[in-house]
Amino acid sequence: MRYTDSMERSAEHLRAALAQMTRQRSALHPTSYAIWYEYVSGRNPDLRHAMNQMLADGATLDEAQTWSLYTTHVGEWDSPGAKRISDGFQRVLNGIAASAAHAGDHTARFGNELSELSLKLESDAAPAETVREILSGVRELSGVMSSLQHKLDASRNEIAELRREVELARNEALVDALTGLANRRAFDQELAQAIQSGESLQAPCLMLGDIDFFKRLNDSYGHAFGDQVLRGVAQTMKGIAAAPALAARVGGEEFAVLLPGSTLQQAQALAEQMRQSIAAGRIRRGTSTQDDERVTLSFGVTQLAVGESANEFFERADRALYASKRSGRNCVTVLAARAAA
């Protein structure tokens, strides 16, 4: 059970959560309440740390940030336990579908046998009354079997639809609602798989990008324009980072590109291509070209070292990113594993 607070304690959390929720730009919905309940209760340190960073300097949470916090720190759809439940549900659905198909085949064959028996009875020299009774029973049974066949067909269709809904829900839980990129949860899953594969294949590379002076853009032109900037950057990154690369939004204005099977030089070249492409573009704030705003990104690039954990890998890419920030922004810094100390 996720929550064990008493009635009195939960009422205290409710009052504190509502007070915080009313100060945000996000609507007052259950998802918003969930993150603020966990925040004020102190039960979720990772969530509290992430929210404190987002709320620094008097900032408030928008819808995208609220959903991102929920899917990353509260939602349990892709936790190991939930994944086992989901996979088990899929196995059950597959089993039911197979059983329904199997029963349907038998029903069809039995229906044919009943029809043949009816023809034989009609031609036999049995007493008329007996024949009529048998034929009546056969026809009734045939009708029941026909009805069952229709129900089995409907069940198969319903099972197929349920399977599609489960797959859709799983996919949506891994997508950032604002940008359409993979979210932090999807990135973490892919990173874990890439590290595991990198033990026997080419070690993956990681690019971290952060929008330069994003807070100033938000403060100067409003959060709606900030969201527009995030979507524009995401669209450019998605267009450049071709599969099997994974582009993800991993923080407020921070993006990551995971590159399985790439060399460090290739990753650096891709980061430079993204940096130049984004810097060359303009994002319109109004109806006039004079309102166009230039946006730049700083990048940090690194490659997985042998025996390295996901946190160590990510932290080195983060150090490379902040080296770019310290160097004047709008540049790419490469930090090799041997340079990490």
C-alpha positions as CSV (number, residue, x, y, z in Angstrom):
1,M,0.0,0.0,0.0
2,R,1.5,3.3,-1.1
3,Y,0.0,5.6,1.6
4,T,-0.4,4.8,5.3
5,D,-1.0,8.2,6.8
6,S,-3.7,8.6,9.4
7,M,-6.9,10.7,8.8
8,E,-5.5,13.6,10.8
9,R,-2.1,13.4,9.1
10,S,-3.5,13.2,5.6
11,A,-5.8,16.2,6.3
12,E,-2.7,18.2,7.3
13,H,-1.0,17.2,4.0
14,L,-4.2,18.0,2.1
15,R,-4.2,21.6,3.5
16,A,-0.5,22.1,2.8
17,A,-0.7,20.6,-0.7
18,L,-3.7,22.8,-1.7
19,A,-1.9,25.9,-0.5
20,Q,1.0,25.0,-2.8
21,M,-1.2,23.9,-5.8
22,T,-3.0,27.3,-5.9
23,R,0.3,29.1,-6.5
24,Q,1.2,27.1,-9.6
25,R,0.3,27.5,-13.3
26,S,-0.8,24.0,-13.5
27,A,-4.6,23.2,-13.1
28,L,-5.9,21.7,-9.8
29,H,-6.2,18.1,-11.0
30,P,-5.4,14.7,-9.3
31,T,-2.0,14.5,-10.9
32,S,-1.0,17.9,-9.5
33,Y,-2.4,16.9,-6.1
34,A,-0.4,13.6,-6.2
35,I,3.0,15.4,-6.6
36,W,2.2,18.0,-4.0
37,Y,0.9,15.5,-1.5
38,E,4.2,13.6,-1.8
39,Y,6.1,16.9,-1.6
40,V,4.6,18.2,1.6
41,S,4.6,14.8,3.3
42,G,8.3,14.4,2.7
43,R,7.9,10.8,1.7
44,N,9.6,11.3,-1.7
45,P,13.1,12.9,-1.4
46,D,13.9,12.6,-5.1
47,L,10.7,14.4,-6.0
48,R,11.2,17.1,-3.4
49,H,14.7,17.7,-4.7
50,A,13.5,17.9,-8.3
51,M,10.7,20.3,-7.4
52,N,12.9,22.5,-5.3
53,Q,15.2,23.0,-8.3
54,M,12.2,23.8,-10.6
55,L,10.8,26.2,-8.0
56,A,14.0,28.1,-7.4
57,D,13.9,31.9,-7.6
58,G,10.1,32.0,-7.3
59,A,9.3,29.9,-10.4
60,T,6.0,28.0,-10.6
61,L,5.1,24.7,-12.2
62,D,3.3,24.4,-15.5
63,E,1.4,21.5,-16.9
64,A,4.4,19.9,-18.6
65,Q,6.5,20.1,-15.5
66,T,3.7,18.7,-13.4
67,W,3.3,15.7,-15.6
68,S,7.0,15.2,-15.9
69,L,7.4,15.1,-12.1
70,Y,4.5,12.7,-11.8
71,T,5.7,10.2,-14.4
72,T,9.3,10.4,-13.2
73,H,8.8,10.3,-9.4
74,V,5.3,9.2,-8.6
75,G,3.7,7.2,-11.4
76,E,4.4,3.5,-11.1
77,W,3.4,2.2,-14.5
78,D,6.9,1.2,-15.5
79,S,8.3,0.1,-12.2
80,P,9.5,-3.5,-12.1
81,G,6.4,-4.6,-10.3
82,A,4.0,-2.8,-12.6
83,K,5.9,-4.2,-15.6
84,R,5.5,-7.7,-14.3
85,I,1.8,-7.1,-13.9
86,S,1.5,-5.6,-17.4
87,D,3.5,-8.5,-18.9
88,G,1.4,-11.0,-17.0
89,F,-1.8,-9.3,-18.2
90,Q,-0.5,-9.6,-21.8
91,R,0.1,-13.3,-21.3
92,V,-3.4,-13.8,-19.9
93,L,-4.9,-11.9,-22.9
94,N,-2.8,-14.0,-25.3
95,G,-4.0,-17.1,-23.6
96,I,-7.6,-16.1,-23.6
97,A,-7.4,-15.2,-27.3
98,A,-5.8,-18.5,-28.2
99,S,-8.5,-20.4,-26.2
100,A,-11.2,-18.4,-27.8
101,A,-9.8,-19.2,-31.3
102,H,-9.5,-22.8,-30.4
103,A,-13.0,-23.1,-29.0
104,G,-14.3,-21.2,-32.1
105,D,-12.7,-23.8,-34.4
106,H,-14.3,-26.6,-32.5
107,T,-17.7,-24.8,-32.5
108,A,-17.5,-24.4,-36.3
109,R,-16.6,-28.1,-36.8
110,F,-19.4,-29.2,-34.4
111,G,-21.9,-27.1,-36.2
112,N,-21.0,-28.7,-39.5
113,E,-21.4,-32.2,-37.8
114,L,-24.8,-31.2,-36.5
115,S,-25.9,-30.1,-40.0
116,E,-24.7,-33.4,-41.4
117,L,-26.6,-35.3,-38.7
118,S,-29.7,-33.4,-39.4
119,L,-29.5,-34.4,-43.1
120,K,-29.0,-38.1,-42.1
121,L,-31.9,-38.0,-39.7
122,E,-34.2,-36.5,-42.3
123,S,-33.4,-39.4,-44.7
124,D,-33.5,-42.2,-42.1
125,A,-36.7,-44.4,-41.7
126,A,-37.1,-43.6,-38.0
127,P,-40.5,-42.9,-36.5
128,A,-41.7,-39.5,-37.5
129,E,-42.2,-38.2,-34.0
130,T,-38.8,-39.3,-32.8
131,V,-37.1,-37.8,-35.8
132,R,-38.9,-34.5,-35.2
133,E,-37.8,-34.4,-31.5
134,I,-34.2,-35.2,-32.5
135,L,-34.3,-32.6,-35.2
136,S,-35.7,-30.0,-32.8
137,G,-33.0,-30.6,-30.3
138,V,-30.3,-30.5,-32.9
139,R,-31.6,-27.2,-34.3
140,E,-31.8,-25.7,-30.8
141,L,-28.3,-26.9,-30.0
142,S,-27.0,-25.6,-33.3
143,G,-28.5,-22.1,-32.5
144,V,-26.8,-22.1,-29.1
145,M,-23.5,-23.0,-30.8
146,S,-24.0,-20.3,-33.4
147,S,-24.6,-17.7,-30.6
148,L,-21.5,-18.9,-28.8
149,Q,-19.5,-18.5,-32.0
150,H,-20.6,-14.8,-32.3
151,K,-19.7,-14.2,-28.6
152,L,-16.3,-15.8,-29.1
153,D,-15.7,-13.5,-32.2
154,A,-16.7,-10.5,-30.1
155,S,-14.4,-11.6,-27.3
156,R,-11.5,-11.9,-29.7
157,N,-12.1,-8.3,-31.0
158,E,-12.4,-7.0,-27.4
159,I,-9.2,-8.7,-26.4
160,A,-7.4,-7.2,-29.4
161,E,-8.6,-3.7,-28.5
162,L,-7.5,-4.2,-24.8
163,R,-4.1,-5.2,-26.0
164,R,-3.9,-2.0,-28.1
165,E,-5.0,0.1,-25.2
166,V,-2.4,-1.4,-22.9
167,E,0.4,-0.9,-25.4
168,L,-0.8,2.7,-26.0
169,A,-0.8,3.5,-22.3
170,R,2.7,2.0,-21.9
171,N,4.0,4.1,-24.8
172,E,2.3,7.3,-23.5
173,A,3.9,6.8,-20.1
174,L,7.3,7.1,-21.8
175,V,6.6,10.3,-23.8
176,D,7.2,13.9,-22.7
177,A,3.8,15.6,-23.1
178,L,5.1,19.0,-24.1
179,T,7.8,18.1,-26.6
180,G,6.8,14.7,-27.9
181,L,10.4,13.4,-27.1
182,A,11.1,10.5,-24.8
183,N,10.7,11.5,-21.1
184,R,13.2,10.9,-18.3
185,R,11.8,7.5,-17.5
186,A,12.1,6.2,-21.1
187,F,15.6,7.6,-21.2
188,D,16.6,5.8,-18.0
189,Q,15.3,2.6,-19.3
190,E,17.2,2.9,-22.6
191,L,20.3,4.0,-20.8
192,A,20.2,0.9,-18.6
193,Q,19.8,-1.3,-21.7
194,A,22.6,0.5,-23.6
195,I,25.0,0.1,-20.7
196,Q,24.2,-3.6,-20.6
197,S,24.7,-4.0,-24.3
198,G,27.8,-1.8,-24.2
199,E,29.6,-4.4,-22.1
200,S,29.9,-6.6,-25.2
201,L,29.4,-4.2,-28.1
202,Q,30.5,-0.6,-28.9
203,A,30.2,1.5,-25.7
204,P,27.4,4.1,-26.0
205,C,27.9,7.8,-26.1
206,L,25.8,10.4,-24.4
207,M,25.1,14.0,-25.3
208,L,23.5,16.4,-22.8
209,G,22.2,19.8,-24.0
210,D,20.9,22.7,-22.1
211,I,19.1,25.8,-23.5
212,D,21.2,28.9,-22.7
213,F,19.6,31.6,-20.6
214,F,16.3,29.8,-20.6
215,K,15.1,31.4,-17.4
216,R,15.7,34.8,-18.9
217,L,13.6,33.9,-21.9
218,N,10.8,32.8,-19.6
219,D,11.0,35.9,-17.5
220,S,11.2,38.2,-20.5
221,Y,8.6,36.8,-22.8
222,G,6.5,34.5,-20.6
223,H,6.1,30.8,-20.1
224,A,4.1,30.3,-23.3
225,F,7.1,31.4,-25.3
226,G,9.3,29.2,-23.2
227,D,7.2,26.2,-24.1
228,Q,7.4,27.2,-27.7
229,V,11.2,27.3,-27.4
230,L,11.2,23.8,-25.8
231,R,9.1,22.4,-28.6
232,G,11.2,24.0,-31.3
233,V,14.4,22.7,-29.9
234,A,12.9,19.2,-29.5
235,Q,11.7,19.2,-33.1
236,T,15.2,20.1,-34.3
237,M,16.9,17.5,-32.2
238,K,14.4,14.8,-33.2
239,G,15.0,15.5,-36.9
240,I,18.8,15.2,-36.5
241,A,19.0,12.3,-34.1
242,A,18.1,9.4,-36.3
243,A,17.5,5.9,-35.0
244,P,18.9,4.1,-33.1
245,A,19.7,7.4,-31.3
246,L,17.2,8.3,-28.6
247,A,16.4,12.0,-28.0
248,A,14.8,12.8,-24.6
249,R,13.8,15.7,-22.4
250,V,15.4,14.9,-19.1
251,G,14.7,18.1,-17.2
252,G,13.1,21.5,-17.5
253,E,15.3,22.8,-20.3
254,E,17.7,19.9,-20.4
255,F,17.8,17.4,-23.2
256,A,19.8,14.2,-23.8
257,V,20.7,12.1,-26.8
258,L,21.8,8.5,-26.2
259,L,23.9,7.1,-29.0
260,P,24.4,3.3,-28.9
261,G,27.2,2.1,-31.1
262,S,28.6,5.6,-31.9
263,T,32.2,6.6,-31.4
264,L,33.1,9.7,-29.4
265,Q,34.1,11.6,-32.5
266,Q,30.7,10.8,-34.2
267,A,28.9,11.9,-31.0
268,Q,30.8,15.2,-31.0
269,A,30.0,15.8,-34.7
270,L,26.3,15.2,-34.1
271,A,26.3,17.5,-31.1
272,E,28.0,20.2,-33.2
273,Q,25.5,19.7,-36.0
274,M,22.6,20.1,-33.5
275,R,24.2,23.2,-31.9
276,Q,24.7,24.9,-35.3
277,S,21.3,24.0,-36.5
278,I,19.5,25.4,-33.4
279,A,21.7,28.5,-33.3
280,A,21.0,29.2,-37.0
281,G,17.2,29.1,-36.5
282,R,14.9,31.7,-35.0
283,I,11.8,31.3,-33.0
284,R,9.0,33.8,-33.6
285,R,7.5,35.6,-30.6
286,G,4.9,37.6,-32.6
287,T,3.7,38.4,-36.1
288,S,6.8,40.4,-37.1
289,T,10.2,39.0,-38.1
290,Q,11.6,41.6,-35.7
291,D,10.1,39.6,-32.9
292,D,12.2,36.5,-33.8
293,E,14.4,35.2,-31.0
294,R,17.7,33.4,-31.3
295,V,18.1,30.3,-29.1
296,T,21.3,28.5,-28.4
297,L,22.3,25.3,-26.6
298,S,25.4,24.2,-24.8
299,F,26.4,20.5,-25.1
300,G,28.4,18.0,-23.1
301,V,29.5,14.8,-24.7
302,T,31.1,11.6,-23.3
303,Q,31.4,7.9,-23.8
304,L,30.7,5.1,-21.4
305,A,33.7,3.6,-19.6
306,V,34.2,-0.1,-18.8
307,G,32.4,-1.0,-15.6
308,E,30.8,2.4,-15.2
309,S,27.3,2.9,-13.7
310,A,24.5,4.9,-15.3
311,N,24.9,7.7,-12.7
312,E,28.6,8.0,-13.2
313,F,28.1,8.1,-17.0
314,F,25.4,10.7,-16.7
315,E,27.3,12.8,-14.2
316,R,30.4,13.0,-16.5
317,A,28.2,14.2,-19.4
318,D,26.8,16.8,-17.0
319,R,30.2,18.0,-16.1
320,A,31.1,18.3,-19.8
321,L,27.8,20.3,-20.3
322,Y,28.7,22.8,-17.5
323,A,32.2,23.1,-18.8
324,S,30.5,24.4,-22.0
325,K,28.4,26.8,-19.9
326,R,31.6,28.1,-18.2
327,S,33.3,28.5,-21.6
328,G,30.7,31.0,-22.8
329,R,27.8,28.8,-23.8
330,N,26.7,27.8,-27.3
331,C,29.6,25.3,-27.6
332,V,30.3,21.6,-27.4
333,T,32.7,20.1,-24.7
334,V,33.9,16.5,-24.9
335,L,35.0,14.8,-21.7
336,A,36.6,11.4,-22.2
337,A,36.4,8.8,-19.5
338,R,40.1,9.0,-18.7
339,A,39.7,12.8,-18.0
340,A,37.0,12.2,-15.4
341,A,38.5,12.7,-11.9
